[in-house]
Amino acid sequence: MDAYCVSPEELPALDIERLGPATVDSPLAARRRRFTEDDERVSVYTHSHTLRAVRSGGEIPTFEVAGPRRKLFFQPRTLRCGIVTCGGLCPGLNDVIRTVTLALIWQYAVEKVYGFRYGYAGLTANPPAPPMELTPEVVDDIHLQGGDILGSSRGPQDENEMVDTLERMGISMLFVVGGDGTMRGARALAGVIKRRGAAVAVIGIPKTVDNDISGIEQSFGFSTAVEACRAAIHSAHQEARGAWNGVGLVKLMGRESGFIAAQATLANSDVNFCFVPEAPPVLDGPGGFLEALERRLDVKHHAVVVVAEGVGETLAGQKGDVRLDISGNAVREDIGPLLHRRMVEHFKAVGKPISVKYIDPSYMIRSLPADSNDSAFCLMLGQNAVHAGMSGRTNMVIGYWNQYYVHIPIDLATLKRKKLDPRGDVWQMVLETTGQLRWS
């Protein structure tokens, strides 16, 4: 898993901020035999080569292990807590909301739990909708639904205004669910809170269906997405086989990272070409994709092509298909229709038939209920987030690393985009499974 991690030189400080000393006895002591001790750590690195290099330079970097503590910072019964979800939909959002709510109420007996509606906009002075009080009855069966009971939104808001809302409502703990941009917002909130000297914990729960947050092995929703993508690829395969020189083209999520496309390809070995942003293909010329597709159809008369949405940043530029918006920013053509058009144009030029069926399941996948793996994963993330907040930790996210749930500084989660290693084992397996050329 070291390929998913930043280098030792880039690694920020891994200490987790705390609001103050934890002196309150945990109410969990009456029914729990084991608590996590503060000195329990897990190594950031696992590969022997990396460990030797790090050890030669000093102490091996470690993450703090997540879990319930014997002593708390907060008096639970006087607490008011909040949850906010930001960014796009993702399988498992309702599972996280439900778990955090029930852990706060059933395990710690807090006073109130509020859900802020429609992302950070719900924390402003003029929110699109008032906060929703979350109770066991409200969240009872929301994990069986897709979507997000709180609603969401994108884009930043004024952090001082949001902290004003937290203080006005007496919120002492805020759980922020979102991607790297959302976590940057959470870090800004924690910074304002610290400058004001307020006792408000900010705990992040990373959400990205693309699985591209730094310092985290896997994010919730990824398992559900891969399974749904496998079904889409199966449909594309059947469509391709049902036509002479048929091509099933499937566009999957992955703006900058190709984890979903790669994993779905491995889960369905009918894929003949898989394109990801980290290893984009060459379209034209000798050895290019179009020539390789032509050879494939000459022999098998059908093919399946999987492409991550972010590949368009490279492929569109190969033919100069770039236009500018009114601000002068490049606007790329959607990679799915672009590939569809280029395939049809190429085969028309060489005088051969082709029948392309294009499938884009992205929004259908994002709104699905979580599968069993993601549901259990969300429960563990949510409960550990609550335990972290109760202990007074702040400016951190809950992550999964080296088979442990751990506390990760937001600085690491937002350091850079996690990418698929084009020289790593996963991509090598993709190349071996598809039989495609290595274009980069």
N, C-alpha and C positions, 0 to 999 in steps of 0.2 A: 504493500500500500504506500510505500515511500514515494512512488511516482505521483501520488495525489497531494503530496506535501510540499511545502516550500523548502528551499535549501536552508541549511543551518545558518548561513550568512544573512538570509532574509528574515529569519524567524524573530518576531517581536518578543517582548517580555511576556511570559506566560502566567505571571501572578494575577490573581483575580481580585478586583477591587471589593472592599467591604465597607458597609456603612458604619460599622463600629463593632465592638466586642459582642459576642453571642453569650448571653447570661441567663436566658429564659429556658426552663426545662421544656423539652418537647412533649406534647400530649401523646405522641406515638409510643412513649416509653412503656405505657401500660400493656401494649399488645405486640410490641416488636422486640425481638431478641437481639438483633444486630443493627448497629448504626455504622455509617461510613465515617471513618476517622479522617481528620484533616490532613494527615501525613500520607494518606494512600494516593499513590501516583501511578501513571502508566506512561511508558516511554513514547515519545513522539515518533521515533524511528525504530524500525524492526530489522531492516536488511543489514547483514553483517558488515558489508562494505561501508555503509553510512555510519554505523555504530562505531566502527574502528576509527573513522575519520573524526567523528565528533568527540570520542573519548580522548583522542590524542590532544584535543584542544581544551579539555576540561570536563565539567560536569555534563552528563547526558540530559538534554531537555525533556521535561515530562509535563503531562497534563494532570490537573487535579481530578480525581475520580468523583463522579456525581453520586448523589444518594442522600438519604435523610441524615441529619446531624442530631446529636444528643441535646445540643444547646442551640437555641434560636436567638435571633436578634429582636424579632417582633413578638409582642403579645398577641397571639392569633385572634382572640375573641374581639379585639377592638379594631381589627383590620378591615379596610375597604380596598378591594383589589380591582384592577381593570385588565381587559384583554382587547387588543386591536389587531386586525389582520389587514395586510397591505399587499398590493400587487395583484397578479392574475389568480384565477382559480387553480386549485390543485387538489387531487384526491387526498383525503385525510384531514382537510381543514376543520370540518365539523368534529372529527374524532379528537383533535387537539383541543378545541374549544370545550368540548364535553369533559375531557379528562382533567383539564386545568380547573374547570368549575367544580367538578365533583371532588377532586383532591383538596381544594381549598375549603369546601363546605363540610365534607364528610370526615376528612382526616384531621383538619386543623380548626374547624368550626369558626371560620372567619365571619365577620358581621355581614358584609355585602360583597357581591361580585358583579361588576358591570361590564357589558360589552359595548365598546365604542363602534358606532356604525360607519361603514364606508371608509375604512382606512384612517390615515392620519387626519383627514378632513373632519372626522368625527370628534377630534380633540380640539378643534378650533373654537373660537368664540361664537361663531355662527355655523354650527354643524349642519349637514344636510338632513340629519335625523337625530333625535335625542338618544342618549345612551339607553341600552336595554339592560334591565336587571336580569342576571342569569341565575336561575335556580335549578335544583334537580328536576323539577317538572318541565321547565323550559327546554333543557338539554336532553331530556329523557331518551329520545330515539333519533336525535339528529345525526348520529353516526351512521345510520342506515341510509341517509340521503347524500347525494352529491352536493356540490356547491358550497356555499358559505352562509350560514345563518345570519352573520353580522354584515355581510356585504363588504366590498373592498373598493379601493381606489389606488391610483398611481400618482406619483409626484410628491414633492416635498411640501411641507407647511412650516410656518414660523415656529421654531422650537420654544421660544419664550412664551408665545401664546398657548402652546400645548401644555407647557408646565404650569401656566396659570390655571388652566382647566383642572389639571390633576390636584393642585393645591386647593382650589375652590371646592372640589368635590371630596377632599380628604382622602385621596387615593394614595396609599403607601406602597403599592406594588403594581407594576405594569408589565404585562406579558405581551411582547411584540412578536408577531408571527409574520415572516416575510423573507425576501431574498436579500442580496447584498446591499442593494440600494436602501431597503427598509432598515437594515442593520446600521447603515451609516446614519440614518435618521435617529435610531435608538441611541447610538453613541452620542449624537448631538444632544438628545434629551438628557442623557446621563451627565453630560458636561454642564448643562445649565443647572440641573439639580444640585450638582456638586458645588458649583459656584455660589448658589443660594444657601448652601448648608442645609438643605432639606433632607429628610430621611425617607427617600423614595427609591425603591429598588427597581431597576430596569433589567428584565431578563428576556433574552431573545430565543425564539424557537425557529431555526432556519427552515425556510420553505422555498424549494425550487424544484419543479418537476424535471428540470434539465440536469440536476445533480451536480451543479457547478460551483458550489460554495467552498472556498479554501479552508483546509483544515478539518474537513468533515468527510468521512468515507462515503456515506449515503444519506440523502435527505428523504423525508417522507413523500410519498406519491410516486417515487421512481418505480417501485415494484409494480404498482397498479398500471402505470403508464406502459411499461415494457410488455406486460401481459396483453393489454389492449392493442398495442402496436403489433404484437405477434399475430393477433386475429386479423388486423388490417392487411398484413403481409400475406397471410393465407388467402384472403379474398383476392388480393392482387395476383397471386400465383394462379388461382383458378380462372380469373379473367384472362390472364395471359395464355394459358393453355387452351382456352376456348376459342382462340382466333389464330389464323395463320400469321406467323410473324407477330404474335401478340406480345406486348410489353406492359407489364403492370408496374406503374410508377407510384411510389408511396413517399410523400413528404412527411417527415416527423419533426418533433420539437428539437430544439438545440440551436440557439442563436449563435453561441460562440463555442460550445462544447458538444461533442458528438456522442456522449455516453448512451443516450437512448437509442440512437440509430445503430450503434455498434452492438449493444446488448440485445436489441430486438433481432438483429441479424443473426447473432449467435443462437438465439432462442428459436429461430426459424431458419433452418439451413437451406431453404429454397431460394435465398437471395443470391443473385449473380453479381451485382454491383452495389457497393455501399459507399456513400460519399459523406464525409464529415468535414467540418471547418478546419480541423487540425491537419487533415491530409486530403486537400481538394484534388480532383482529377484535372487532367488536361483534356479538353473536349475535342479539339481538332488535330488533324495531321497524323502522320505515322505514329502508331502506338497510343493514339488518343482514345478516349472513351467511345466516340461514335464509330471509329473503325473496329474497336473491340466488340461493340454491340452488333455490328454488321456480321462479323465472323461468328458470333454466338447464334444469331438468327439463321445464318446459312446452314448451321449444323442442327440446332435444336428447335428452331422455329418458335421459340418463346423465351422470355427473359423477365426477371424481376429486378427492379432498380429501387433502392432505398436511399433517400437523400435527406440530410438534416437541413433545416431551414436556413441556417447560417452559411451554408456553402454558397449561397447567392452572392455574398460579398466578394468572392473570388471569381466565380463563373461569369457573373454578369459583366465584370470588368474585362474579361478576355475578348469580348466582342464590342466593347465600348458602349454597352447598353446602360449608360449612366445618365440620369437627368438630375437637375438641381432644383431644390425647392426655393421659395422666395427668400430664404435666409442664406442660400448658397450651400446648403448641406446636400451631400449626395443621397439620392433616393434610388435604391436598387430595385430591380424588377424581381417579383416573386419567383423563387427558384423553381417551383413546381411547373407553372406554365412556361417558364423559360426553357427548361429541359424538354418539356413536351414539344414545344415549337421547334427546337433545334433538332430533335430526333426526326420529326416529320419532314423538316426541310432537307436534312441529310439524305434520308431514304428516297425522297422525291428526286433529289439531284442524281443519285446513282441508279434510279429507275427500278427500285425494289419496293414491294409493298410493306407496310407496317401498320399495326393497329395498337394505339397507345391508350390505355385506361389509367386515368389519374385519380388517386385517392389521397385526400387530406383529412385525416381523422383528428386533427389537433384539438379543436374546441370540444369535440365529443369526449375526448380522453380527459381533458382538464376538469370536466364537470362530473366525472364518475365518482361513485362511492369508493372508498378505499377497499382493497382486497384484504385478505386475512393477515398477510405479512405486514402491510402498511398499518392496519388497524392496531396490531400489537405494538408496532414500532412507535406509533403516535402516542399510545398509552404510556410507554416508557419515557418518551421525550417529555410529555406533559407532566407526569408525576415528578420526574427529576427536576424540571423547571420550577415547580412549586417548592420542592425541598430546598433548592438553591436560593430562591427568593426569601424563604422563611429564615434562612441562616444569615441574611443580611448581605449576601453577595449581589453585585450589580455590574452593569456594563459588560455583560458576558452573554454567551449563547450556550445552549445545551447541544452537544454533538455526540456522535458515535465514532470511536476511534480504537483500533486494535482490540476489538471485542469488548470494549467498555464504553459506558456512557460517561462523558467527561465535561468539565467546565472549560470553555474556550473563550479567550478574550475576544471582544468584538474586533479589535485591531487585526487579529489574525484572520477572522472570518471575512473581513473586507479588504484584505491585503491585495489580493489579485484573484482573477477568475481561475477556478480549477479547470484544467484541460485534460483531455485524453492524450496520453503519451503515444505519438505515432511510432515510437521505437519500442514500445512496451509489449507485454505479452498479449493483452486484450486485442490490440490492433493487429498484431501478428496472426492471432487466431482468426480474426475477420478475413484477412487476406487469404489465409489457407482455406477457409470455409467457402469463400466466394470464388476463389481462383483468379481474382482480378489482379491487374498490374499494380505495382507500387509507384504512384505518380509523384510522390513527394517524400 
